[in-house]
Amino acid sequence: MENSGAEKSKYPIGFYIGCLTYSFERFAFYGTKPLLVLYLTAAVANGGLAIPKAQAAIIAANFTAYTYIAPLIGGYICDKWLGARYAVTLGCIIMGIGYLMGWKSSNPAVVNMVDPAYGLYASYIRSLGVKNMASINMMIYIVSIGTGLFKGNLAGLMGRMIEDDSKMDAAFSIQYSFVNIGAFFGSAIMGVAYMQFFKKGLMLGFREVFLFCAVLMFIGGVAFTASYKLLHGQGRLPFKYLTDAKGNVIGEAEKNSGSKSSENKGVKLTKKEINGVIAIIFVSFVSIIFWTFYEQQSSALTLYAADNVDMTLGAIKLSPVHVFTTWNGLLCIFMSLGAAKLWATLAKRPQGDLTMFQKVTIAFAFLGLAYTVLIFMELARGGGSNKASVLWLLFFGILLTTGEICFSPLGNSFVNKVAPKKYLSLLLGVWIFATFAANKLTGYVQGVIENYGFMQTIVTFSVVSFITMVILFALSKPLNKLVES
């Protein structure tokens, strides 16, 4: 009887509270991420730090990469000691403080005194840049710590609110739509704000964007905290405890195996649980390939587009931020909802939904097709000073996003269904760690392109994607038996 209110809607109200909290966090993250490399490379007189492009690419990649490794630590803390709801609140506060560090990374009063013609100030500008980079690095580290407490733990909390595993893929596809609502509006609004609303003379409003994102994180944290009573009783205690809709302890995940040694030690896993861990590690490893190729849109492809693509669409002048980040976010909003309906419909079939491994296979097929489009784009451009149409990149974005939708939102669902409950947050952190590794690799791909060429690199990406697809197709049945045995 206590669940009757929850059954009136498909998912508990607390699930949607979590979705909205993700939207706030992603608005701040994607309001900052695509602008960070521009801030680092812009001239000092224009409000930037004038960092060389190669170095700036690696620093900007770190902003994403470190936010994907910190959840390993945050997940362990939440599994053992801290309730997920409190971890999420604390994470929002810490992330807000991090963005404030970015806001304090330069002194406009000093920068406005600097004229590029004044060689007298060259050494001072360099020393100022060192101090500013310290603040930027602090922003990266602090936001990452906050994300570590926030990301995997909120996903785990939301997964606990979904009692029917057959609804899990559809639920996390809906969550992914909310994630991309935040990403879309964050990149679209902040992409205009730094050039217009926050601009002062020649000074672009990068720092004001960071301040806005900080305030937004504080608001999101307060709103989430005020909604504790709507979280279906979940997240009050560490994930090693199972709780009902009122938050009462109904068991311990450590004892679910029924083994006496497991009860005494809380360490030994059953064969099924071990198989689940193996499957999660395998999929996480494969995801490194996917995300390394995927994240090129925010680094190497952005640089390519700036020099080799005609960014006009009709009478509209687009920027790489809009073509890659904003376009991707807009597509994800609608594709995630469509995928949620598709997975829910397939789950009603006698044979059930597609397996995680089948969906990952499809994701790599679209990834390979996306890079094949870039191959044709480069052939159509013909090299030299010729520029390709931006329509190629928009089509590339459609294919890439389709692959993303078949993969990314389902990772959290897969881990929630397969992971031993006592290690839920930790294994969610393993899934996120793979994205960290991919983002660290991303920062160095531009060097590969400069050494071997753009065409050679994208051909390699396309071929490797299709080879991975074939391997996954061949292994999908054995892997699925692994998690079902």
Steps between C-alpha positions, in 0.01 A plus 500: 500500500785735570597498131157589363591862451814408310307264271273778376792619286750289316790610720517650851501880525846475657630354175404821320655707781825319420451571128457873565806505725701346217371776269635769736839329525530442125399862426794617711740241358416558133469872556868484596652210304478627138611849605798394709736438207391834349569676831842340525605595146337845467724807513552661839350825370183305412467346844689177429821349632689468167604138561647313195236287326672165555533561872147643522354187337655276765386727786145517361497120464597472866186692598291217359739216582535566873123523546487138382758355737393671822175291519715194578587658834159657547332168426707318760417764760131468421504119498656487846427811704294780347140493380465590132263790561754672725781427253303668222432810710865527604608444140287791378653733760858395417441538126362848558817592690706363211329721243560795730873426470467537122322832550794626708762387249578845361494866593313711239634824644857386434427341164333817367827686562689265269557600139661240270736774378644549848788253506578649842218291647597167340664349808219621723240346273685167515504509881131591502432202272672265745274623782193475280587143400525410868140615543388312188666183620334546840165532321567176316601313817220633722224448242633146454481429873142625509412294195648194670245532778220591261502299180506127568320540832203684349479233227506228767235676706273532197556135410392397851168677440423280197372171643430332165828421318315476167430874526861591576623566143197717422537686830866585441423605143256753647770607745738544207250729333501724809880487503504632145241766567756643740783451250302662217393811690834530678703508178245700300437772760852533634634490142309822435542649847880519496494682163209736572337514844821480705732677256657830613678688226757264351478274804298186431295374792667164570535565872138607539396167346691321775327714765158429352572126502610518864175667605300244302670213682417651840136540393488140372647370826247690711208381286614136520549520877152645544364192317647229726153381602412428137788259438296186564691431822830450315846646564460558874750225577805361314420274206608192694157527670174421325214733595129512432297797372500651849875471542483211747775239479368173356834324455863535411629456147805331648279211614300449183709208382367287786846361558606465861852617421351794312292591803801487727752671277287706259767438234445169318300523178284234338586368153219707350629814671855432377366455145320832536821674603685346202227617262511855641880516465480371140237752394692776677816410307312507170357838591853648510517451123155648449556811711849572366353518150186679616678777693696614195209730423605720791870509413655390168178538300440845647844611380438339161162670462643844581747476210339274242120530525271777381302559821217700339156343474281728295531842662616356833865490602560198722789425731653158579330521842158511333578238234638244742384561860167680451392289199593183685305609808190584295511165323547314827192658658267354238695185416516402868123519530460303177747239624313476831179414314684258273667310786168491693320362193768239434492394866136392453593248231511129593876504443533826692714806428830496312790414729754760608759333277272516194439870564874567533553318169249735335674798662832408337327456164378861515839619626668344196239653268552843658873493424429367152302822443809699599705301248260600223502858630878519473488347150234752395706787640792403280767630736684830474310814596162358395239484771236232552135575571394502863219262399755217505565566869131520579445160333804366686337622824177312428681169449736554795212589732301195391795284603527690827133440583545126445788496746545775755168514689487120518830467680352619830201271447723199424716555810194548721357167378819289497726637776512339846296747703766548765738628232243693296654849524853365460409318178310804374831676561681235290260573215574871535876434531499371142382841385784656700752288311338590168510872576865485600575336165288759320738783583783331310319409178568845353871416514432178309311697234789746464745213452297267276228715350127553552385256231718215627371553854128500417541197273662318793214604731241373252676165443558437872133580571378242248750237621379551859142469377575162341675372815209608720250338264691171521525515879154638585337163571781361719519830689128506555508143635774616737267746674195276484662183643 
